[in-house]
């Protein structure tokens, strides 16, 4: 495992190579990287995350856009995700051009604008009362894409401003969904079950379980079996909630009554 003193002694090229090797382990089913979300986390997975953090912090300290280009242009999606998470503040255009655009269905310019909108998200609740169903649907897509950016590229573990933005985005999505339900317009979201972005698909599936359960469940099951770590975890959580309670997002469907205990 690379220690902090060893990381400081590495050249930028060596750090890039090591970071790429660590990121690529997320694609190996046998790697400890695939167990980082297991609770309690196995020691090997904990050691892996410590090394990933050590190398990533040293890259943040010394790296620049050009030095990091091999990571941004990696053929490995996990490597690109981890690089964008670590370096969005240092090289936001590379992050937008190399990763966000192809995973959102947006152009490079639109992806750059999305980063700006996400980082400048208003933390105060929005007034949705005057919005039409069309307005709400457009807002749903916008905030689902912001959720994608926040969960993949922000430090939402120990950076409080990033955590606040991420939480506000989720609150806004839920408020929009409740407003669509009030207008009997949740079915409008079925069209987004095929959206190119995983976060839009995930939120659309969770929102339409009470509209077209079969189609929504199929999407969530596909996401739960996908290689996207965040999407996989969110889909599995949604499937468990639906199976246990018949409700994933509070207020969209009535919770399933608890089964009576055996006599």
Secondary structure, 3 states (H helix, E strand, C coil): CCCHHHHHHCCHHHHHHHHHHHHHHHHCCCCHHHHCCCCCCCHHHHHHHHHHHHHHHHHHHHCCHHHHHHHHCCCCHHHHHHHHHHHCCCCHHHHHHHHHHHHHCCCHHHHHHHHHHHHCCCCCCCCCCCCCHHHHHHHHHHHHHHHHHHHHHCCCCCCHHHHHHHHHHHHHHHHHHHHHHHCCCHHHHHHHHHCCCHHHHHHHHHHCCCCCHHHHHHHHHHHHCCCCHHHHHHHHHHHHHHHHHCCCCECCECCCCCCCCCC
